[in-house]
């Protein structure tokens, strides 16, 4: 009984540590909320390019920033 509880607890903790906000996954990543806030600010400062649809350059910048901090979408 005690072993089962510990296994369930460990699995729950592992799931919380690696999956956040709309499916972002990270293993050994920076804390999600801090990484997201920093990357949102960085992407907002990026000028939009005329060659890409509106918001595409900022989305790419945000996802690249998150990847650099250890987070990716599956």
Biopython code that builds the backbone (N, CA, C, O; Angstrom):
import numpy as np
from Bio.PDB.StructureBuilder import StructureBuilder

atoms = [
    (1, "UNK", "N", (0.820, -1.191, 0.000)),
    (1, "UNK", "CA", (0.000, 0.000, 0.000)),
    (1, "UNK", "C", (0.869, 1.263, 0.000)),
    (1, "UNK", "O", (0.631, 2.186, -0.778)),
    (2, "UNK", "N", (1.856, 1.294, 0.860)),
    (2, "UNK", "CA", (2.733, 2.459, 0.953)),
    (2, "UNK", "C", (3.518, 2.644, -0.346)),
    (2, "UNK", "O", (3.679, 3.769, -0.819)),
    (3, "UNK", "N", (4.003, 1.550, -0.921)),
    (3, "UNK", "CA", (4.749, 1.620, -2.177)),
    (3, "UNK", "C", (3.863, 2.150, -3.300)),
    (3, "UNK", "O", (4.303, 2.975, -4.101)),
    (4, "UNK", "N", (2.628, 1.685, -3.364)),
    (4, "UNK", "CA", (1.698, 2.160, -4.391)),
    (4, "UNK", "C", (1.476, 3.662, -4.268)),
    (4, "UNK", "O", (1.464, 4.376, -5.270)),
    (5, "UNK", "N", (1.302, 4.139, -3.044)),
    (5, "UNK", "CA", (1.110, 5.571, -2.818)),
    (5, "UNK", "C", (2.325, 6.364, -3.284)),
    (5, "UNK", "O", (2.178, 7.409, -3.918)),
    (6, "UNK", "N", (3.508, 5.882, -2.977)),
    (6, "UNK", "CA", (4.728, 6.587, -3.378)),
    (6, "UNK", "C", (4.890, 6.615, -4.889)),
    (6, "UNK", "O", (5.336, 7.615, -5.453)),
    (7, "UNK", "N", (4.530, 5.525, -5.540)),
    (7, "UNK", "CA", (4.616, 5.476, -7.004)),
    (7, "UNK", "C", (3.646, 6.475, -7.624)),
    (7, "UNK", "O", (4.018, 7.214, -8.536)),
    (8, "UNK", "N", (2.416, 6.503, -7.142)),
    (8, "UNK", "CA", (1.420, 7.451, -7.657)),
    (8, "UNK", "C", (1.871, 8.887, -7.402)),
    (8, "UNK", "O", (1.748, 9.744, -8.277)),
    (9, "UNK", "N", (2.379, 9.141, -6.231)),
    (9, "UNK", "CA", (2.865, 10.474, -5.902)),
    (9, "UNK", "C", (4.013, 10.890, -6.819)),
    (9, "UNK", "O", (4.038, 12.025, -7.295)),
    (10, "UNK", "N", (4.950, 10.001, -7.071)),
    (10, "UNK", "CA", (6.083, 10.299, -7.947)),
    (10, "UNK", "C", (5.621, 10.571, -9.378)),
    (10, "UNK", "O", (6.120, 11.491, -10.025)),
    (11, "UNK", "N", (4.679, 9.781, -9.870)),
    (11, "UNK", "CA", (4.170, 9.991, -11.225)),
    (11, "UNK", "C", (3.420, 11.315, -11.346)),
    (11, "UNK", "O", (3.544, 12.014, -12.351)),
    (12, "UNK", "N", (2.656, 11.650, -10.335)),
    (12, "UNK", "CA", (1.936, 12.924, -10.347)),
    (12, "UNK", "C", (2.906, 14.098, -10.341)),
    (12, "UNK", "O", (2.708, 15.072, -11.067)),
    (13, "UNK", "N", (3.936, 14.012, -9.538)),
    (13, "UNK", "CA", (4.933, 15.088, -9.470)),
    (13, "UNK", "C", (5.683, 15.216, -10.787)),
    (13, "UNK", "O", (5.950, 16.329, -11.241)),
    (14, "UNK", "N", (6.021, 14.105, -11.399)),
    (14, "UNK", "CA", (6.735, 14.134, -12.678)),
    (14, "UNK", "C", (5.866, 14.744, -13.761)),
    (14, "UNK", "O", (6.359, 15.507, -14.592)),
    (15, "UNK", "N", (4.596, 14.423, -13.767)),
    (15, "UNK", "CA", (3.683, 14.983, -14.756)),
    (15, "UNK", "C", (3.543, 16.480, -14.610)),
    (15, "UNK", "O", (3.500, 17.196, -15.611)),
    (16, "UNK", "N", (3.473, 16.964, -13.401)),
    (16, "UNK", "CA", (3.339, 18.399, -13.165)),
    (16, "UNK", "C", (4.608, 19.148, -13.555)),
    (16, "UNK", "O", (4.539, 20.300, -13.982)),
    (17, "UNK", "N", (5.725, 18.526, -13.418)),
    (17, "UNK", "CA", (6.988, 19.193, -13.694)),
    (17, "UNK", "C", (7.284, 19.284, -15.183)),
    (17, "UNK", "O", (8.091, 20.115, -15.600)),
    (18, "UNK", "N", (6.640, 18.439, -15.997)),
    (18, "UNK", "CA", (7.035, 18.396, -17.390)),
    (18, "UNK", "C", (5.957, 18.837, -18.372)),
    (18, "UNK", "O", (6.231, 18.908, -19.570)),
    (19, "UNK", "N", (4.760, 19.132, -17.922)),
    (19, "UNK", "CA", (3.693, 19.482, -18.853)),
    (19, "UNK", "C", (2.976, 20.728, -18.347)),
    (19, "UNK", "O", (2.476, 20.749, -17.223)),
    (20, "UNK", "N", (2.927, 21.773, -19.187)),
    (20, "UNK", "CA", (2.328, 23.040, -18.777)),
    (20, "UNK", "C", (1.576, 23.666, -19.940)),
    (20, "UNK", "O", (1.821, 23.358, -21.106)),
    (21, "UNK", "N", (0.675, 24.532, -19.595)),
    (21, "UNK", "CA", (0.000, 25.471, -20.488)),
    (21, "UNK", "C", (-0.049, 25.044, -21.944)),
    (21, "UNK", "O", (0.902, 25.264, -22.695)),
    (22, "UNK", "N", (-1.138, 24.444, -22.334)),
    (22, "UNK", "CA", (-1.389, 24.030, -23.731)),
    (22, "UNK", "C", (-0.353, 23.060, -24.278)),
    (22, "UNK", "O", (0.024, 23.154, -25.446)),
    (23, "UNK", "N", (0.105, 22.145, -23.465)),
    (23, "UNK", "CA", (0.929, 21.072, -23.958)),
    (23, "UNK", "C", (2.422, 21.318, -24.033)),
    (23, "UNK", "O", (3.137, 20.499, -24.610)),
    (24, "UNK", "N", (2.922, 22.404, -23.479)),
    (24, "UNK", "CA", (4.368, 22.607, -23.458)),
    (24, "UNK", "C", (5.004, 21.525, -22.601)),
    (24, "UNK", "O", (4.495, 21.203, -21.527)),
    (25, "UNK", "N", (6.102, 20.968, -23.063)),
    (25, "UNK", "CA", (6.819, 19.948, -22.311)),
    (25, "UNK", "C", (8.257, 20.395, -22.107)),
    (25, "UNK", "O", (8.869, 21.004, -22.985)),
    (26, "UNK", "N", (8.778, 20.082, -20.938)),
    (26, "UNK", "CA", (10.164, 20.426, -20.655)),
    (26, "UNK", "C", (10.759, 19.467, -19.663)),
    (26, "UNK", "O", (10.131, 19.109, -18.666)),
    (27, "UNK", "N", (11.962, 19.057, -19.940)),
    (27, "UNK", "CA", (12.680, 18.180, -19.034)),
    (27, "UNK", "C", (13.970, 18.896, -18.666)),
    (27, "UNK", "O", (14.806, 19.161, -19.530)),
    (28, "UNK", "N", (14.132, 19.208, -17.394)),
    (28, "UNK", "CA", (15.302, 19.970, -16.972)),
    (28, "UNK", "C", (15.234, 21.411, -17.437)),
    (28, "UNK", "O", (16.260, 22.079, -17.569)),
    (29, "UNK", "N", (14.008, 21.893, -17.688)),
    (29, "UNK", "CA", (13.823, 23.240, -18.212)),
    (29, "UNK", "C", (13.761, 24.261, -17.083)),
    (29, "UNK", "O", (13.607, 23.917, -15.911)),
    (30, "UNK", "N", (13.885, 25.534, -17.474)),
    (30, "UNK", "CA", (13.687, 26.622, -16.524)),
    (30, "UNK", "C", (12.230, 26.581, -16.049)),
    (30, "UNK", "O", (11.389, 26.006, -16.741)),
    (31, "UNK", "N", (11.907, 27.166, -14.902)),
    (31, "UNK", "CA", (10.511, 27.207, -14.459)),
    (31, "UNK", "C", (9.613, 27.808, -15.546)),
    (31, "UNK", "O", (9.941, 28.838, -16.136)),
    (32, "UNK", "N", (8.493, 27.160, -15.796)),
    (32, "UNK", "CA", (7.637, 27.514, -16.931)),
    (32, "UNK", "C", (7.155, 28.960, -16.896)),
    (32, "UNK", "O", (7.290, 29.680, -17.885)),
    (33, "UNK", "N", (6.598, 29.389, -15.778)),
    (33, "UNK", "CA", (6.013, 30.733, -15.720)),
    (33, "UNK", "C", (7.038, 31.826, -15.996)),
    (33, "UNK", "O", (6.743, 32.799, -16.690)),
    (34, "UNK", "N", (8.228, 31.667, -15.459)),
    (34, "UNK", "CA", (9.280, 32.649, -15.704)),
    (34, "UNK", "C", (9.746, 32.639, -17.152)),
    (34, "UNK", "O", (9.957, 33.694, -17.751)),
    (35, "UNK", "N", (9.905, 31.441, -17.712)),
    (35, "UNK", "CA", (10.323, 31.326, -19.109)),
    (35, "UNK", "C", (9.272, 31.926, -20.031)),
    (35, "UNK", "O", (9.606, 32.642, -20.976)),
    (36, "UNK", "N", (8.000, 31.635, -19.759)),
    (36, "UNK", "CA", (6.919, 32.154, -20.602)),
    (36, "UNK", "C", (6.876, 33.676, -20.563)),
    (36, "UNK", "O", (6.748, 34.317, -21.606)),
    (37, "UNK", "N", (6.980, 34.257, -19.385)),
    (37, "UNK", "CA", (6.927, 35.718, -19.258)),
    (37, "UNK", "C", (8.097, 36.372, -19.993)),
    (37, "UNK", "O", (7.910, 37.362, -20.701)),
    (38, "UNK", "N", (9.296, 35.824, -19.830)),
    (38, "UNK", "CA", (10.467, 36.386, -20.501)),
    (38, "UNK", "C", (10.345, 36.273, -22.013)),
    (38, "UNK", "O", (10.687, 37.204, -22.742)),
    (39, "UNK", "N", (9.858, 35.136, -22.479)),
    (39, "UNK", "CA", (9.742, 34.924, -23.926)),
    (39, "UNK", "C", (8.618, 35.759, -24.531)),
    (39, "UNK", "O", (8.736, 36.211, -25.670)),
    (40, "UNK", "N", (7.539, 35.970, -23.797)),
    (40, "UNK", "CA", (6.473, 36.851, -24.284)),
    (40, "UNK", "C", (6.995, 38.272, -24.458)),
    (40, "UNK", "O", (6.688, 38.934, -25.449)),
    (41, "UNK", "N", (7.781, 38.740, -23.494)),
    (41, "UNK", "CA", (8.337, 40.094, -23.581)),
    (41, "UNK", "C", (9.310, 40.204, -24.754)),
    (41, "UNK", "O", (9.308, 41.195, -25.484)),
    (42, "UNK", "N", (10.140, 39.173, -24.925)),
    (42, "UNK", "CA", (11.103, 39.182, -26.026)),
    (42, "UNK", "C", (10.387, 39.162, -27.380)),
    (42, "UNK", "O", (10.776, 39.884, -28.297)),
    (43, "UNK", "N", (9.353, 38.345, -27.505)),
    (43, "UNK", "CA", (8.623, 38.249, -28.768)),
    (43, "UNK", "C", (7.851, 39.529, -29.066)),
    (43, "UNK", "O", (7.751, 39.932, -30.225)),
    (44, "UNK", "N", (7.305, 40.172, -28.042)),
    (44, "UNK", "CA", (6.549, 41.414, -28.240)),
    (44, "UNK", "C", (7.446, 42.530, -28.765)),
    (44, "UNK", "O", (6.980, 43.424, -29.472)),
    (45, "UNK", "N", (8.725, 42.480, -28.419)),
    (45, "UNK", "CA", (9.664, 43.505, -28.869)),
    (45, "UNK", "C", (10.136, 43.269, -30.304)),
    (45, "UNK", "O", (10.761, 44.144, -30.905)),
    (46, "UNK", "N", (9.842, 42.100, -30.847)),
    (46, "UNK", "CA", (10.297, 41.767, -32.201)),
    (46, "UNK", "C", (9.398, 42.455, -33.232)),
    (46, "UNK", "O", (8.175, 42.334, -33.162)),
    (47, "UNK", "N", (9.994, 43.177, -34.188)),
    (47, "UNK", "CA", (9.170, 43.808, -35.222)),
    (47, "UNK", "C", (8.593, 42.754, -36.175)),
    (47, "UNK", "O", (9.213, 41.721, -36.427)),
    (48, "UNK", "N", (7.430, 43.029, -36.681)),
    (48, "UNK", "CA", (6.805, 42.127, -37.642)),
    (48, "UNK", "C", (7.481, 42.284, -39.006)),
    (48, "UNK", "O", (7.823, 43.391, -39.420)),
    (49, "UNK", "N", (7.661, 41.175, -39.680)),
    (49, "UNK", "CA", (8.241, 41.195, -41.017)),
    (49, "UNK", "C", (7.146, 41.232, -42.063)),
    (49, "UNK", "O", (6.081, 40.647, -41.867)),
    (50, "UNK", "N", (7.392, 41.907, -43.166)),
    (50, "UNK", "CA", (6.393, 42.031, -44.232)),
    (50, "UNK", "C", (6.213, 40.717, -44.987)),
    (50, "UNK", "O", (5.170, 40.500, -45.603)),
    (51, "UNK", "N", (7.211, 39.840, -44.950)),
    (51, "UNK", "CA", (7.154, 38.610, -45.721)),
    (51, "UNK", "C", (6.331, 37.514, -45.045)),
    (51, "UNK", "O", (6.030, 36.500, -45.674)),
    (52, "UNK", "N", (5.963, 37.697, -43.782)),
    (52, "UNK", "CA", (5.248, 36.660, -43.043)),
    (52, "UNK", "C", (3.873, 37.160, -42.624)),
    (52, "UNK", "O", (3.669, 38.365, -42.474)),
    (53, "UNK", "N", (2.925, 36.240, -42.433)),
    (53, "UNK", "CA", (1.600, 36.660, -41.938)),
    (53, "UNK", "C", (1.725, 37.349, -40.586)),
    (53, "UNK", "O", (2.676, 37.116, -39.840)),
    (54, "UNK", "N", (0.753, 38.196, -40.283)),
    (54, "UNK", "CA", (0.778, 38.954, -39.036)),
    (54, "UNK", "C", (0.897, 38.022, -37.829)),
    (54, "UNK", "O", (0.132, 37.067, -37.695)),
    (55, "UNK", "N", (1.839, 38.302, -36.975)),
    (55, "UNK", "CA", (2.048, 37.513, -35.770)),
    (55, "UNK", "C", (2.987, 36.334, -35.937)),
    (55, "UNK", "O", (3.440, 35.774, -34.939)),
    (56, "UNK", "N", (3.292, 35.942, -37.154)),
    (56, "UNK", "CA", (4.123, 34.754, -37.392)),
    (56, "UNK", "C", (5.547, 34.942, -36.876)),
    (56, "UNK", "O", (6.119, 34.024, -36.288)),
    (57, "UNK", "N", (6.119, 36.118, -37.092)),
    (57, "UNK", "CA", (7.491, 36.366, -36.642)),
    (57, "UNK", "C", (7.562, 36.334, -35.121)),
    (57, "UNK", "O", (8.514, 35.805, -34.547)),
    (58, "UNK", "N", (6.553, 36.900, -34.474)),
    (58, "UNK", "CA", (6.537, 36.898, -33.011)),
    (58, "UNK", "C", (6.303, 35.497, -32.458)),
    (58, "UNK", "O", (6.893, 35.122, -31.445)),
    (59, "UNK", "N", (5.448, 34.723, -33.118)),
    (59, "UNK", "CA", (5.214, 33.338, -32.689)),
    (59, "UNK", "C", (6.493, 32.525, -32.811)),
    (59, "UNK", "O", (6.837, 31.763, -31.908)),
    (60, "UNK", "N", (7.195, 32.683, -33.922)),
    (60, "UNK", "CA", (8.462, 31.971, -34.120)),
    (60, "UNK", "C", (9.487, 32.392, -33.063)),
    (60, "UNK", "O", (10.200, 31.549, -32.518)),
    (61, "UNK", "N", (9.560, 33.680, -32.779)),
    (61, "UNK", "CA", (10.505, 34.174, -31.775)),
    (61, "UNK", "C", (10.163, 33.623, -30.397)),
    (61, "UNK", "O", (11.057, 33.242, -29.641)),
    (62, "UNK", "N", (8.871, 33.578, -30.067)),
    (62, "UNK", "CA", (8.440, 33.054, -28.774)),
    (62, "UNK", "C", (8.806, 31.580, -28.653)),
    (62, "UNK", "O", (9.365, 31.165, -27.638)),
    (63, "UNK", "N", (8.500, 30.787, -29.668)),
    (63, "UNK", "CA", (8.787, 29.360, -29.605)),
    (63, "UNK", "C", (10.289, 29.077, -29.586)),
    (63, "UNK", "O", (10.725, 28.136, -28.921)),
    (64, "UNK", "N", (11.082, 29.866, -30.296)),
    (64, "UNK", "CA", (12.535, 29.698, -30.258)),
    (64, "UNK", "C", (13.084, 30.031, -28.878)),
    (64, "UNK", "O", (13.974, 29.349, -28.370)),
    (65, "UNK", "N", (12.547, 31.081, -28.279)),
    (65, "UNK", "CA", (12.959, 31.472, -26.929)),
    (65, "UNK", "C", (12.609, 30.373, -25.931)),
    (65, "UNK", "O", (13.437, 30.015, -25.093)),
    (66, "UNK", "N", (11.400, 29.837, -26.011)),
    (66, "UNK", "CA", (10.986, 28.765, -25.105)),
    (66, "UNK", "C", (11.868, 27.536, -25.286)),
    (66, "UNK", "O", (12.236, 26.887, -24.307)),
    (67, "UNK", "N", (12.207, 27.213, -26.525)),
    (67, "UNK", "CA", (13.083, 26.067, -26.787)),
    (67, "UNK", "C", (14.453, 26.280, -26.158)),
    (67, "UNK", "O", (15.050, 25.347, -25.622)),
    (68, "UNK", "N", (14.944, 27.508, -26.226)),
    (68, "UNK", "CA", (16.241, 27.816, -25.625)),
    (68, "UNK", "C", (16.197, 27.661, -24.101)),
    (68, "UNK", "O", (17.225, 27.427, -23.466)),
    (69, "UNK", "N", (15.015, 27.791, -23.527)),
    (69, "UNK", "CA", (14.854, 27.659, -22.077)),
    (69, "UNK", "C", (14.437, 26.242, -21.679)),
    (69, "UNK", "O", (14.166, 25.977, -20.507)),
    (70, "UNK", "N", (14.384, 25.319, -22.672)),
    (70, "UNK", "CA", (14.105, 23.917, -22.382)),
    (70, "UNK", "C", (12.670, 23.469, -22.586)),
    (70, "UNK", "O", (12.323, 22.345, -22.222)),
    (71, "UNK", "N", (11.821, 24.323, -23.162)),
    (71, "UNK", "CA", (10.417, 23.985, -23.361)),
    (71, "UNK", "C", (10.121, 23.809, -24.841)),
    (71, "UNK", "O", (10.657, 24.532, -25.682)),
    (72, "UNK", "N", (9.268, 22.847, -25.152)),
    (72, "UNK", "CA", (8.857, 22.620, -26.548)),
    (72, "UNK", "C", (7.427, 22.119, -26.559)),
    (72, "UNK", "O", (6.913, 21.614, -25.561)),
    (73, "UNK", "N", (6.804, 22.272, -27.707)),
    (73, "UNK", "CA", (5.455, 21.714, -27.898)),
    (73, "UNK", "C", (5.631, 20.343, -28.525)),
    (73, "UNK", "O", (6.503, 20.149, -29.372)),
    (74, "UNK", "N", (4.806, 19.395, -28.111)),
    (74, "UNK", "CA", (4.950, 18.042, -28.678)),
    (74, "UNK", "C", (4.543, 17.986, -30.137)),
    (74, "UNK", "O", (4.606, 16.923, -30.755)),
]
sb = StructureBuilder()
sb.init_structure("model")
sb.init_model(0)
sb.init_chain("A")
sb.init_seg("    ")
for serial, (resi, resn, name, xyz) in enumerate(atoms, 1):
    if name == "N":
        sb.init_residue(resn, " ", resi, " ")
    sb.init_atom(name, np.array(xyz, "f"), 0.0, 1.0, " ", f" {name:<3s}", serial, name[0])
structure = sb.get_structure()
